[in-house]
Amino acid sequence: MNQSPQYLRPGLVLGVLLAVASLAVTTQSSLAAEKSKEQQISRVIAKEMTAAQKALQASQWQEALKNLEAAEQKSPLTPFDKKTIYDFKGFANVRLNKLKEAEQDYEQAIATGQYSAEDAAKTTRMLFRLSAGNQQYAKALEYGKQVSEAGSANADDLAVMSQIYYLQKDCKNSAVWADKAISAARKAGEAPKENLFQFKLQCASDAGDNAAMATVLVDLIKLTNKTNYWNTLLRIERQDERDDHNLLMIYRVMYDTNSMNAGSDYMEMAQLLGDAALPGEAAAVLDKAVAAGQFTDQKDKDRAARLANSLKPRAEADKKGEAAFDAEAAKNSAGELDIKSGEVYYGSGDYQAAVTAISRGIEKKGIKHLDEAYVYLGRAQVALKNIPDAKKAFSGLKSVPNISPRVLKLWELYSEKLGS
């Protein structure tokens, strides 16, 4: 592509508050539970810690902090006392959305060495999310690697790593972690996050790597089926296509996925259809463009009007002669006329007749463009809302000798997303 569109907007969207709140370690456990362990809260802070816990249970975060700060001033304090105070403070500050303070609290808590192995792992994961949310990316990456190496990172954690690397303009590592996140999501039976592919797409776009862009766009279409991804993919595939037959095939995919967004697309498709002796379909394409307001410049409007005026008499003549042409085609031992009859029926909107004629033609021999036969059969079935038979028709493209790999790939992708 000659341009580098922005598929992403800068900014770390991590849902940090919710994610961190769900990772709280010992805060929601009771002091009674703490007392059941070998280490216990010192008597010197028992009053303050009991009051702090009651305040936390009542969602009185400031009151909890007040009591915890009072406990912090007492002496002597054991390492276990300090771990519990900092852990509780961290939780309260998370709830108050004071994430920088919470990060400092949990760092102090883990530095005491008093967490169990399980709780230390949870706290490290929480620090990873907090430092990421606080835009302390170098620190976040170190915590994230620890979480990953411990085997406790989920797909969302791995996605955060990818996003941090992306924000650091490290596309190589962003892609590595994106792939890890995608794999983890699929292993968990979940759909991967769209933005993981967007990181890879934007990096490929910035590097001007159209092949890499096309690969990622296919993944994005499989995931979302969004028209903007179809549009970008088809423009990439179209720009290097020099064969008019294949170019028209690409335009058909673009048209059927509603991913045309420029009057020039409709104009060129209509011209190619007219050249292919399909004036009815060409006129319908132009009518859609006009109805959608695609021609805003007066020169384009005039050009479209001239083209329409040349197409419509031919389309009307084809429509009048449909029945006679179809009867002649049915008698012919070769299937070429049947396919052409079906294409004319398709252009005039008689989709059932199109299915009948093309199906009849495919059973015969002597078809010049078998790929078009399967495509129009599939398109007619789509128009009739017969998705299973449409998919069956498109699957026939695999058997077409010398079909363009590009055209085959695009119609297979279109077929895969039908009905989704």
ZAMARGU-4260 file (C-alpha; in steps of 0.2 Angstrom, whole numbers, plus 5000, padded with zeros to 4 digits):
<rodrens>
0) 5000/5000/5000 | 5006/5018/4996 | 4999/5024/5012 | 5000/5019/5030 | 4982/5019/5038
5) 4980/5019/5056 | 4972/5003/5062 | 4975/5007/5080 | 4975/5022/5091 | 4989/5024/5104
10) 4984/5020/5122 | 4984/5005/5133 | 4967/4998/5135 | 4969/4985/5149 | 4954/4986/5160
15) 4967/4988/5174 | 4955/4992/5188 | 4944/4977/5185 | 4958/4965/5181 | 4968/4970/5197
20) 4953/4970/5208 | 4950/4952/5203 | 4968/4947/5208 | 4967/4953/5226 | 4977/4941/5236
25) 4975/4940/5255 | 4965/4956/5257 | 4948/4947/5257 | 4953/4934/5269 | 4949/4936/5287
30) 4961/4940/5301 | 4955/4924/5309 | 4962/4915/5294 | 4979/4924/5296 | 4979/4918/5314
35) 4977/4900/5309 | 4994/4901/5301 | 5010/4899/5310 | 5013/4917/5308 | 5001/4929/5316
40) 4997/4947/5317 | 5006/4955/5332 | 4995/4960/5346 | 5002/4978/5345 | 4992/4981/5329
45) 4977/4969/5332 | 4965/4983/5336 | 4970/4993/5320 | 4970/4978/5309 | 4953/4972/5315
50) 4946/4989/5312 | 4954/4990/5295 | 4947/4973/5289 | 4929/4979/5295 | 4931/4994/5285
55) 4937/4985/5269 | 4922/4973/5271 | 4910/4988/5272 | 4919/4996/5256 | 4925/5010/5267
60) 4942/5012/5259 | 4948/5028/5266 | 4943/5022/5284 | 4953/5006/5280 | 4968/5016/5275
65) 4967/5027/5290 | 4968/5012/5302 | 4981/5004/5291 | 4992/5019/5292 | 4990/5019/5311
70) 4995/5001/5312 | 5010/5005/5301 | 5016/5018/5314 | 5016/5005/5328 | 5032/4996/5334
75) 5039/4983/5334 | 5032/4976/5317 | 5036/4959/5311 | 5039/4956/5292 | 5022/4947/5292
80) 5014/4962/5300 | 5021/4973/5286 | 5016/4961/5272 | 4998/4961/5279 | 4997/4980/5281
85) 5004/4983/5263 | 4993/4970/5256 | 4978/4978/5263 | 4983/4995/5258 | 4986/4989/5241
90) 4968/4982/5240 | 4961/4998/5247 | 4970/5009/5234 | 4965/4998/5220 | 4947/5001/5225
95) 4950/5020/5226 | 4958/5019/5208 | 4975/5025/5216 | 4984/5013/5205 | 5002/5021/5208
100) 5000/5020/5226 | 4993/5002/5225 | 5008/4997/5215 | 5020/5004/5228 | 5010/4995/5242
105) 5011/4978/5233 | 5029/4980/5229 | 5033/4983/5248 | 5022/4968/5252 | 5031/4956/5241
110) 5048/4963/5246 | 5045/4956/5264 | 5046/4938/5257 | 5031/4933/5268 | 5019/4928/5254
115) 5016/4910/5251 | 5022/4904/5234 | 5005/4904/5227 | 5001/4922/5234 | 5018/4928/5228
120) 5013/4923/5210 | 4996/4931/5211 | 5004/4947/5218 | 5017/4947/5204 | 5003/4945/5191
125) 4994/4960/5199 | 5010/4971/5199 | 5012/4967/5181 | 4994/4974/5177 | 4997/4989/5189
130) 5014/4994/5181 | 5006/4992/5164 | 4991/5003/5168 | 5003/5015/5176 | 5013/5016/5160
135) 5029/5009/5168 | 5032/4998/5153 | 5050/4992/5157 | 5044/4986/5174 | 5028/4979/5167
140) 5038/4969/5154 | 5049/4961/5168 | 5034/4957/5178 | 5025/4950/5163 | 5040/4939/5159
145) 5040/4932/5177 | 5022/4928/5176 | 5024/4919/5159 | 5039/4909/5164 | 5029/4904/5180
150) 5016/4897/5168 | 5002/4907/5176 | 4999/4920/5162 | 4982/4919/5153 | 4978/4925/5136
155) 4974/4942/5142 | 4991/4944/5151 | 5000/4939/5135 | 4989/4951/5125 | 4995/4965/5137
160) 5013/4960/5134 | 5010/4961/5115 | 5002/4978/5117 | 5016/4985/5128 | 5029/4980/5115
165) 5018/4988/5101 | 5017/5004/5111 | 5036/5003/5113 | 5037/5002/5094 | 5045/4984/5095
170) 5035/4976/5082 | 5045/4960/5082 | 5041/4956/5100 | 5024/4962/5099 | 5020/4949/5086
175) 5028/4936/5096 | 5018/4939/5111 | 5002/4942/5100 | 5004/4924/5093 | 5006/4918/5111
180) 4990/4926/5116 | 4981/4920/5101 | 4987/4902/5104 | 4982/4903/5123 | 4965/4910/5119
185) 4961/4896/5106 | 4968/4883/5118 | 4956/4890/5131 | 4941/4889/5119 | 4940/4907/5117
190) 4940/4919/5102 | 4957/4929/5101 | 4956/4947/5104 | 4954/4958/5088 | 4968/4970/5094
195) 4981/4956/5094 | 4979/4955/5075 | 4978/4974/5073 | 4995/4976/5081 | 5002/4964/5068
200) 4992/4973/5054 | 4998/4990/5059 | 5016/4985/5060 | 5015/4977/5043 | 5007/4992/5036
205) 5020/5004/5043 | 5033/4993/5035 | 5024/4993/5019 | 5024/4974/5019 | 5008/4970/5009
210) 5010/4951/5010 | 5011/4951/5029 | 4996/4963/5029 | 4986/4951/5018 | 4990/4937/5029
215) 4984/4946/5045 | 4968/4953/5036 | 4963/4935/5032 | 4964/4931/5050 | 4954/4947/5055
220) 4941/4943/5042 | 4939/4925/5049 | 4938/4933/5066 | 4926/4948/5063 | 4920/4948/5045
225) 4921/4967/5045 | 4919/4976/5029 | 4934/4987/5032 | 4946/4972/5033 | 4938/4965/5017
230) 4940/4982/5009 | 4959/4983/5013 | 4962/4965/5009 | 4954/4967/4992 | 4963/4983/4988
235) 4979/4974/4991 | 4975/4959/4980 | 4968/4970/4967 | 4983/4982/4965 | 4994/4969/4957
240) 4981/4960/4946 | 4983/4963/4928 | 4971/4951/4921 | 4953/4958/4918 | 4945/4942/4921
245) 4953/4940/4938 | 4951/4958/4942 | 4932/4957/4939 | 4932/4942/4950 | 4940/4952/4964
250) 4927/4966/4961 | 4913/4953/4963 | 4920/4948/4980 | 4921/4967/4985 | 4903/4970/4979
255) 4896/4955/4988 | 4905/4959/5005 | 4898/4977/5004 | 4916/4983/5006 | 4916/4995/4991
260) 4918/5013/4998 | 4922/5023/4982 | 4913/5028/4967 | 4928/5023/4956 | 4926/5005/4962
265) 4908/5004/4956 | 4913/5013/4940 | 4927/5001/4935 | 4917/4986/4940 | 4902/4991/4929
270) 4914/4994/4914 | 4922/4977/4916 | 4905/4969/4917 | 4899/4979/4902 | 4915/4973/4893
275) 4911/4955/4898 | 4893/4956/4890 | 4884/4958/4906 | 4875/4975/4904 | 4861/4970/4916
280) 4872/4967/4931 | 4883/4982/4926 | 4868/4993/4926 | 4863/4986/4943 | 4880/4990/4950
285) 4879/5008/4944 | 4861/5010/4951 | 4867/5004/4968 | 4882/5017/4968 | 4870/5031/4963
290) 4858/5027/4977 | 4872/5026/4990 | 4878/5043/4985 | 4895/5037/4979 | 4897/5050/4965
295) 4899/5067/4973 | 4909/5076/4960 | 4899/5082/4945 | 4911/5075/4933 | 4909/5057/4941
300) 4890/5059/4940 | 4891/5064/4922 | 4902/5049/4918 | 4891/5037/4927 | 4876/5044/4919
305) 4884/5041/4902 | 4889/5024/4906 | 4872/5020/4912 | 4864/5026/4897 | 4875/5015/4886
310) 4871/5000/4897 | 4853/5000/4900 | 4847/4998/4882 | 4858/4983/4881 | 4852/4976/4897
315) 4834/4978/4892 | 4837/4969/4875 | 4845/4955/4885 | 4830/4954/4897 | 4818/4953/4882
320) 4828/4939/4874 | 4831/4929/4890 | 4818/4915/4887 | 4823/4912/4869 | 4841/4912/4873
325) 4839/4900/4887 | 4829/4888/4876 | 4842/4888/4863 | 4856/4885/4877 | 4846/4871/4884
330) 4846/4862/4867 | 4865/4865/4864 | 4876/4850/4869 | 4890/4862/4876 | 4887/4871/4892
335) 4894/4888/4888 | 4877/4895/4882 | 4869/4889/4898 | 4882/4898/4909 | 4879/4914/4899
340) 4860/4912/4901 | 4862/4910/4920 | 4873/4925/4921 | 4860/4936/4911 | 4847/4929/4923
345) 4857/4934/4938 | 4860/4952/4931 | 4841/4954/4929 | 4838/4947/4947 | 4830/4931/4942
350) 4841/4920/4954 | 4831/4904/4953 | 4832/4904/4934 | 4850/4908/4935 | 4853/4892/4947
355) 4843/4881/4934 | 4853/4887/4919 | 4870/4886/4927 | 4867/4870/4935 | 4862/4863/4918
360) 4877/4870/4910 | 4890/4863/4923 | 4883/4846/4919 | 4889/4848/4901 | 4906/4851/4894
365) 4913/4865/4884 | 4913/4879/4897 | 4926/4892/4894 | 4926/4900/4912 | 4921/4886/4924
370) 4926/4897/4938 | 4913/4910/4933 | 4900/4896/4932 | 4903/4891/4950 | 4904/4909/4956
375) 4888/4914/4948 | 4879/4898/4954 | 4885/4902/4972 | 4880/4920/4971 | 4863/4916/4965
380) 4861/4904/4979 | 4866/4917/4991 | 4853/4929/4984 | 4840/4915/4987 | 4847/4913/5005
385) 4852/4895/5002 | 4868/4896/5011 | 4872/4877/5011 | 4870/4876/4992 | 4880/4892/4990
390) 4895/4885/4999 | 4894/4869/4989 | 4894/4879/4973 | 4910/4889/4979 | 4918/4873/4984
395) 4918/4868/4966 | 4931/4881/4962 | 4945/4870/4969 | 4942/4858/4954 | 4944/4872/4941
400) 4960/4870/4931 | 4972/4885/4931 | 4961/4895/4942 | 4970/4910/4949 | 4976/4906/4967
405) 4972/4924/4972 | 4954/4922/4966 | 4952/4905/4974 | 4958/4911/4990 | 4946/4926/4991
410) 4930/4916/4986 | 4935/4902/4998 | 4936/4915/5012 | 4920/4923/5007 | 4911/4906/5007
415) 4918/4902/5024 | 4911/4918/5031 | 4893/4915/5023 | 4880/4914/5037 | 4892/4920/5051
</rodrens>
